[in-house]
Amino acid sequence: MAWSNAPSRTGTAYWRRVKRWARDNLEYRCNAISCEESANLELDHITPHYLGGTENPGNLQWLCPTHHKQKTAGEAYRARGGRYRRKEQPSIGSVAKGRGITPARREQPPTT
Ligand SMILES: [Zn+2]
């Protein structure tokens, strides 16, 4: 349901609000290990929408364009074990097995 009427959320006012939230609540630095980039970052869904990812705080991270592309491409990201900085992030593998993400009830990004 949700995905059928929101095929492209990254261009919407909603996404701009999510990004503003992330700017205020997440460390503004590329979340890839050993990357200290802190300019022109792109907000990424750690678990992509097509795997059930949402805009929950635990599923959002900043990535520099290079690492964002790398993660989107998939290969390099997984080849390195998907090792990103924050420990509480579920791995793509665990989500793909259907465990999903426990939504945080506080500090939610906007939901509409
Ligand atoms: Zn980076």
Boltz pocket constraint, residues with backbone or C-beta under 6 A from the ligand:
constraints:
  - pocket:
      binder: B
      contacts: [[A, 30], [A, 31], [A, 32], [A, 35], [A, 36], [A, 37], [A, 63], [A, 64], [A, 66], [A, 67]]
      max_distance: 6.0
